[in-house]
Amino acid sequence: MNWDGPDTGEPKLDEEDEWQLYASAGYASAEVVTETEGIEEEEHEEVWFDGDDLELTGAPIDWDAPPCPAPLGIAHIIRIGACDHCLHRLAGRRTELPGAPGGEEIRIEALARDAELAKFETPDLCPLCEDLFDDVGNIVSRVVESTEGIEHSTIQFGIHLPKDLIQEEDRIRSRHGAPASRPLKAAFVDAIQNELSGHMPNVKFIKERPDLMILVDGLTLRIDVDVRPVFLYSRYRKLSREIPQTRWPCRACRGREDGCESCEGTGLQYLHSVQDLIGEPLRIALNAEDTSFHGMGREDIDVRCLGSGRPFVLEIKNPKIRETDLDKLVSTVNESAEGKVEIDSLRWSKRGEVRKVKETRSEKTYTIRLKVDDIPDENTVVKSISSLSGVVLEQETPKRVSHRRAAKTRKRKIVSISDVFVEGDEVQMTLRCEAGTYIKELVHSDEGRTVPSVSGALERECEVLWLDVEEIHAD
């Protein structure tokens, strides 16, 4: 990874990736900018090496010294007490070895030119990094320990350093360091990554979509490992009229961890869901923490979804395994969910497809069976229902979803109606509708909230017996 100066064009970050603002210059801005920057600058000017009258180890500091790589500039960096690592990154000199060994080489050359430099005592802490580089080995050991057992091939590092240290290091480096010398944060990330590569030779360090995001707190040396989720795309068919699409918390205890008597300790209103019937075998196979289900809409609990199925993306959270045989997982899901849910295939997906799936609005084909009170003759029924083909409905928010949907009137088109047949006092038909059409309300009118309706066309009370989603025309 080569640092090429201050970053002025970072791509817009996802909300969950905002922590990257702590990252090194290789990932995000190396500088900390605040509204009170000018005030803070004045406060620090009284503390740090700001003025020819400041003395260090008994000798005045020459702030007018030329910047590195001039010999006098290097001598000045040595006088203020820079450690070997900081001397190497600020000196702008090529050496056979990187990091601290390279800084030691530069220091020996400088002492050979000016023996007086040896009289300057090394301060307790390097004024540029506060001896942060001495902790690299400790940090690497903690990273290796924290990631043990987690399958990964890419890592992104973020470093959180104290703001005052970053500001003062930048002030000294910009004034006395060589042009394009490495900022502290970027150099610190490099040092960690270089040593970590010896422990993880097959791991790559990248900026976007890593398997692991690791945040290091430079003050406490705390290591936070964020295992990025994996995503799988498929279509499901729901064969049961008794399961919801996603987990449904118990109405009595609202899904508390220990549940209640009503839900028999499960915390769930329904023991099974499409999410868990598919997600649990995948979660177990990838040794993950949990799942989130992102479907292209949803059907009611008592509605089957047939045909090629409903598209969805399953987000698998905190997986310790990231690669597996998807064909075997398809078989595992279908065996464990037999008679309830089934899928034909699985493929790896990305977070961006979640938005695409959730925002796609597709026409759907349904088969519905209804009961008609005091049903007219068959010809009248077929003619009346067929007259609704091609009409545009006006549907107020149904009573059954008014607690979670905004009160508004929606216009939806019935694309076509076909295969209408009568059997006693029951009618069955197939219809294709625009996305977002409330099909049950189209039948019984929801007390006049849907106009026109089958009930209105027949001038009879109608009751939905069952409903199937035959096809979701998403492709």
C-alpha positions in Angstrom: 0.0 0.0 0.0 1.6 3.3 -1.1 0.6 6.5 0.6 0.2 9.3 -2.0 -0.5 12.3 0.0 -3.6 13.7 1.8 -6.8 12.0 0.7 -9.3 14.4 -0.9 -11.5 12.0 -2.7 -12.6 9.1 -0.5 -15.7 7.3 -1.7 -18.8 7.8 0.3 -18.9 5.3 3.2 -21.8 3.1 4.2 -23.2 3.9 7.6 -21.7 0.8 9.1 -18.3 1.7 7.7 -18.1 5.2 9.3 -15.5 3.8 11.7 -13.0 4.1 8.8 -12.7 7.7 9.8 -10.3 6.5 12.4 -8.2 4.7 9.8 -4.7 5.6 8.6 -4.0 7.9 5.6 -3.9 4.8 3.5 -7.6 4.4 4.2 -8.9 7.8 5.2 -7.7 11.3 6.2 -4.6 11.3 8.4 -5.5 14.7 9.9 -8.0 15.6 12.5 -9.9 18.7 11.8 -12.1 20.4 14.4 -14.0 23.6 14.6 -11.8 24.7 17.5 -8.5 23.8 15.7 -7.1 27.3 16.0 -7.8 27.5 19.7 -6.3 24.1 20.4 -3.2 25.1 18.4 -2.6 28.0 20.7 -2.9 25.8 23.8 -0.4 23.3 22.4 2.1 26.0 21.4 2.9 26.6 25.0 3.7 22.9 25.6 5.5 21.6 22.5 8.8 22.7 21.0 7.7 26.1 19.7 10.4 28.7 19.9 14.1 29.1 19.9 14.1 29.7 23.6 13.0 26.1 24.3 15.8 24.0 25.7 16.0 20.2 25.4 18.8 18.4 27.3 20.5 21.7 28.0 20.8 23.0 24.4 18.5 25.3 22.5 16.4 23.8 19.6 16.9 25.4 16.2 13.5 25.7 14.7 15.0 27.4 11.7 16.9 24.3 10.7 16.2 23.2 7.1 13.8 20.3 6.6 15.0 16.7 6.0 16.7 15.2 4.1 19.3 18.0 4.5 22.0 16.9 7.1 21.1 19.8 9.4 17.4 18.8 9.2 18.3 15.2 10.2 20.5 16.5 13.0 17.6 18.6 14.2 15.2 15.6 14.3 17.9 13.7 16.3 18.3 16.7 18.7 14.6 16.8 19.6 14.7 13.2 20.5 13.1 11.2 17.7 13.2 7.5 18.0 14.8 5.4 15.2 11.5 4.6 13.6 10.4 8.2 13.4 13.8 9.3 12.3 13.6 6.9 9.4 10.1 8.0 8.2 10.9 11.8 8.5 14.5 11.7 7.2 13.5 11.0 3.6 16.6 8.9 3.1 16.8 5.5 1.4 18.3 2.8 3.6 18.9 -0.9 3.2 16.5 -1.7 6.1 13.1 -0.2 6.8 11.7 1.1 10.1 13.8 1.3 13.2 16.9 -0.5 11.7 16.9 2.1 8.9 16.6 4.9 11.4 19.5 3.5 13.3 21.6 3.5 10.1 20.7 7.2 9.5 21.6 8.1 13.1 25.0 6.4 12.9 25.7 8.4 9.7 24.7 11.6 11.4 26.8 11.0 14.4 29.8 10.3 12.1 29.3 13.8 10.6 28.7 15.6 13.9 30.0 14.0 17.1 28.2 16.7 19.1 24.9 15.0 18.5 25.9 12.2 20.8 25.7 14.7 23.7 22.0 15.0 23.3 20.2 12.6 25.7 17.2 10.6 24.4 14.0 11.8 26.2 11.7 9.3 28.0 9.3 9.4 25.1 9.7 10.2 21.4 8.0 13.6 20.8 6.6 12.4 17.5 5.1 9.0 18.4 5.4 8.7 22.2 7.2 5.3 21.6 4.0 3.9 20.0 6.1 1.7 17.6 7.4 -0.2 20.6 3.9 -1.6 20.9 3.7 -3.1 17.4 4.7 -6.6 18.5 2.1 -6.5 21.4 -0.6 -5.4 19.0 0.2 -8.0 16.4 0.1 -10.7 19.1 -3.3 -9.5 20.2 -4.6 -9.4 16.6 -3.4 -13.0 16.0 -5.1 -14.1 19.2 -8.3 -12.3 18.5 -8.7 -13.7 15.0 -7.8 -17.3 15.8 -10.4 -19.6 14.4 -12.0 -17.0 12.1 -11.7 -17.8 8.4 -10.5 -14.8 6.5 -8.3 -13.7 3.6 -8.6 -9.9 3.7 -8.2 -7.4 6.5 -8.7 -3.7 6.8 -7.0 -1.8 9.7 -8.2 1.3 11.5 -6.1 3.1 14.1 -7.5 5.5 16.7 -4.8 7.8 18.1 -5.1 10.7 20.5 -6.0 13.9 18.7 -3.3 16.0 20.3 -0.6 13.5 19.4 -1.7 13.5 15.7 -1.8 17.3 15.6 1.6 17.8 17.2 3.3 15.1 15.1 1.8 16.7 12.0 3.1 20.1 13.0 6.7 18.9 13.6 6.7 16.6 10.5 5.3 19.2 8.1 7.9 21.7 9.3 11.0 19.6 9.6 10.3 16.3 7.9 11.2 15.4 4.3 8.5 16.2 1.7 5.9 13.4 1.5 7.2 11.8 4.6 4.9 9.2 6.1 2.4 10.5 8.7 2.4 8.8 12.1 -1.0 7.0 11.6 -0.1 5.6 8.1 3.4 4.5 9.2 2.0 2.8 12.3 -0.5 0.8 10.2 2.4 -0.2 7.9 4.5 -1.4 10.8 1.6 -3.5 12.1 0.8 -4.9 8.7 4.4 -5.7 7.9 4.9 -7.7 11.1 1.5 -9.3 10.8 2.3 -10.6 7.3 4.9 -12.8 8.9 2.1 -14.5 10.9 -0.6 -14.4 8.2 1.3 -14.8 4.9 -1.8 -15.5 2.8 -3.9 -12.5 4.1 -4.2 -9.3 2.0 -4.7 -5.8 3.5 -7.4 -3.9 1.5 -9.5 -0.8 1.7 -13.0 -2.1 0.7 -15.1 -5.1 1.5 -12.7 -6.9 3.8 -13.5 -10.1 5.6 -12.3 -8.6 8.9 -12.2 -4.9 10.0 -9.8 -4.4 12.9 -9.8 -1.2 15.0 -6.8 -0.6 17.2 -7.0 2.0 20.0 -3.5 3.5 20.2 -4.1 4.7 23.8 -5.3 1.5 25.4 -4.1 -1.0 22.8 -7.6 -2.4 22.7 -8.3 -4.6 19.6 -11.8 -4.7 18.2 -12.4 -7.3 15.5 -15.5 -6.8 13.3 -16.2 -10.0 11.3 -18.0 -8.8 8.1 -21.2 -10.6 7.2 -21.6 -12.8 4.2 -24.6 -12.7 1.9 -26.4 -15.5 0.0 -29.0 -15.0 -2.7 -31.8 -17.4 -3.6 -35.6 -17.8 -4.2 -37.8 -19.6 -1.7 -41.1 -21.4 -2.1 -43.3 -21.4 0.9 -45.4 -24.6 0.9 -47.2 -24.0 4.3 -50.0 -21.7 5.2 -48.9 -21.6 8.8 -45.5 -19.9 8.9 -44.4 -16.2 8.6 -41.5 -15.1 6.4 -39.4 -13.7 9.3 -39.3 -14.3 13.0 -42.4 -13.2 14.7 -41.9 -12.2 18.4 -44.4 -13.5 20.9 -47.3 -11.0 21.4 -47.4 -11.8 25.1 -43.8 -11.3 26.1 -42.7 -9.4 23.0 -39.9 -11.8 22.3 -37.9 -11.6 25.5 -35.0 -14.0 25.8 -36.5 -16.5 28.2 -40.0 -16.3 26.6 -43.2 -16.9 28.6 -45.8 -19.5 29.2 -47.8 -18.4 26.1 -44.8 -19.1 23.7 -43.4 -22.0 25.8 -40.2 -20.2 26.4 -39.3 -19.6 22.7 -40.1 -15.9 22.6 -41.8 -16.5 19.2 -45.4 -16.3 18.2 -44.7 -18.9 15.5 -42.0 -21.6 16.2 -41.0 -21.7 12.5 -40.3 -19.0 9.9 -38.9 -19.0 6.4 -36.0 -17.0 7.8 -35.0 -19.7 10.3 -36.0 -22.8 8.2 -33.5 -21.5 5.6 -31.1 -19.5 7.8 -30.4 -21.9 10.7 -28.8 -24.6 8.5 -26.7 -21.9 6.9 -25.8 -20.2 10.2 -24.7 -23.6 11.6 -22.7 -24.5 8.5 -20.8 -21.1 8.6 -20.5 -21.1 12.4 -22.2 -17.7 12.5 -23.9 -15.7 15.2 -27.3 -14.9 13.6 -29.0 -14.1 10.3 -31.1 -11.2 8.8 -33.6 -11.9 6.1 -34.1 -9.5 3.2 -37.0 -10.5 0.9 -38.5 -9.0 -2.2 -41.7 -8.2 -0.4 -43.6 -10.8 1.7 -46.7 -12.9 1.6 -49.2 -13.3 4.5 -48.7 -16.2 6.9 -51.7 -18.1 5.3 -50.5 -17.6 1.7 -48.3 -20.0 -0.1 -45.6 -18.8 -2.5 -45.0 -21.2 -5.4 -43.6 -21.0 -8.9 -40.0 -20.0 -9.1 -40.2 -18.6 -5.6 -39.7 -15.2 -4.0 -36.2 -13.6 -4.3 -34.3 -13.0 -1.1 -30.8 -12.2 0.3 -29.8 -13.9 3.6 -27.3 -11.9 5.6 -25.2 -14.2 7.8 -23.7 -12.3 10.7 -20.3 -12.9 12.3 -19.4 -16.0 10.4 -16.2 -17.9 11.4 -16.4 -19.8 8.1 -16.7 -17.9 4.8 -16.4 -20.6 2.2 -18.5 -23.7 1.9 -20.2 -26.1 -0.6 -23.5 -24.3 -1.5 -25.0 -27.3 -3.3 -24.7 -29.3 -0.1 -26.4 -26.5 1.9 -29.3 -26.4 -0.6 -29.9 -30.1 0.1 -29.5 -29.6 3.9 -32.1 -26.8 3.9 -34.6 -28.7 1.8 -34.3 -31.8 4.0 -34.7 -30.0 7.3 -37.6 -27.8 6.0 -39.4 -30.5 4.0 -43.0 -29.7 3.4 -42.6 -26.1 4.7 -40.0 -24.3 2.6 -37.7 -25.2 -0.3 -35.0 -23.6 -2.4 -33.5 -24.6 -5.7 -30.0 -23.0 -5.5 -27.8 -20.6 -3.5 -25.2 -18.2 -4.7 -22.8 -15.7 -3.0 -24.1 -12.1 -3.0 -23.1 -8.7 -1.7 -24.6 -6.0 0.5 -25.6 -4.0 -2.6 -28.0 -6.7 -3.7 -29.9 -6.3 -0.5 -31.1 -2.8 -1.6 -31.8 -4.0 -5.1 -34.0 -6.9 -3.8 -35.9 -4.8 -1.3 -36.5 -1.9 -3.8 -37.5 -4.0 -6.8 -41.2 -3.8 -7.5 -42.5 -6.7 -9.6 -45.8 -7.7 -11.0 -47.2 -10.9 -9.4 -49.5 -13.7 -10.5 -51.9 -15.1 -8.0 -54.5 -17.9 -7.8 -57.3 -17.2 -5.4 -60.3 -19.2 -4.3 -63.3 -17.4 -2.7 -66.8 -18.1 -1.4 -69.7 -16.0 -2.7 -72.9 -15.5 -0.6 -76.0 -16.2 -2.7 -73.9 -16.8 -5.8 -75.4 -15.7 -9.2 -75.3 -18.0 -12.2 -71.9 -19.0 -13.6 -72.1 -16.8 -16.7 -72.8 -13.7 -14.6 -70.0 -14.6 -12.2 -67.4 -15.1 -15.0 -68.5 -12.0 -16.9 -68.6 -9.8 -13.8 -65.2 -10.9 -12.6 -63.6 -10.7 -16.0 -64.7 -7.1 -16.4 -62.2 -6.2 -13.7 -59.3 -7.1 -16.0 -57.2 -4.0 -16.9 -58.9 -1.7 -14.4 -57.0 0.5 -12.0 -58.0 0.0 -8.3 -58.1 2.7 -5.6 -57.1 1.0 -2.4 -57.2 2.7 1.0 -54.8 1.3 3.6 -56.5 -2.0 4.7 -57.8 -2.2 8.3 -55.6 -5.3 8.9 -52.4 -3.4 8.3 -53.4 0.1 9.4 -51.4 -0.2 12.6 -48.1 -0.4 10.6 -48.9 1.3 7.3 -49.5 5.0 6.5 -53.1 5.9 5.8 -53.3 6.7 2.1 -55.0 5.7 -1.1 -53.0 3.7 -3.6 -53.7 3.1 -7.2 -52.9 -0.3 -8.5 -53.6 -2.0 -11.8 -55.1 -5.4 -12.4 -53.1 -6.5 -15.5 -55.2 -9.5 -16.3 -57.7 -12.0 -15.0 -58.0 -15.6 -16.4 -59.1 -19.1 -15.7 -62.3 -18.1 -13.8 -64.4 -21.1 -12.9 -67.3 -21.7 -10.6 -67.7 -24.8 -8.3 -70.9 -24.6 -6.2 -70.8 -21.4 -4.2 -67.0 -21.1 -4.7 -65.0 -19.3 -7.4 -61.4 -19.7 -8.4 -59.4 -17.5 -10.7 -55.9 -16.4 -11.7 -54.9 -12.8 -11.9 -51.8 -10.8 -12.6 -51.5 -7.5 -10.7 -49.1 -4.6 -10.2 -46.7 -4.7 -7.3 -48.3 -3.6 -4.0 -51.9 -4.7 -4.8 -53.8 -5.9 -1.8 -55.4 -9.1 -3.3 -57.6 -10.1 -0.4 -59.1 -6.6 -0.3 -59.7 -6.8 -4.1 -62.0 -9.7 -3.3 -64.0 -8.5 -0.3 -63.5 -4.7 -0.8 -62.5 -4.2 2.9 -65.8 -2.4 3.7 -65.5 -0.3 0.6 -61.9 0.7 1.0 -61.0 -1.0 -2.3 -62.9 0.2 -5.4 -63.7 -1.6 -7.7 -63.7 -5.1 -6.1 -65.0 -8.6 -6.9 -67.6 -8.2 -4.2 -68.8 -4.9 -5.8 -68.9 -6.4 -9.3 -71.0 -9.4 -8.1 -73.0 -7.3 -5.6 -72.5 -10.1 -3.1 -70.5 -10.7 0.0 -67.3 -12.6 -0.8 -64.9 -14.4 1.5 -61.3 -15.4 0.6 -60.8 -19.2 1.2 -57.1 -19.4 0.2 -54.5 -17.5 -1.8 -51.3 -18.6 -3.6 -48.6 -16.5 -5.1 -48.0 -18.3 -8.4 -45.1 -16.2 -9.8 -43.1 -13.1 -8.9 -42.0 -11.6 -12.3 -38.7 -10.2 -11.0 -36.5 -11.2 -13.9 
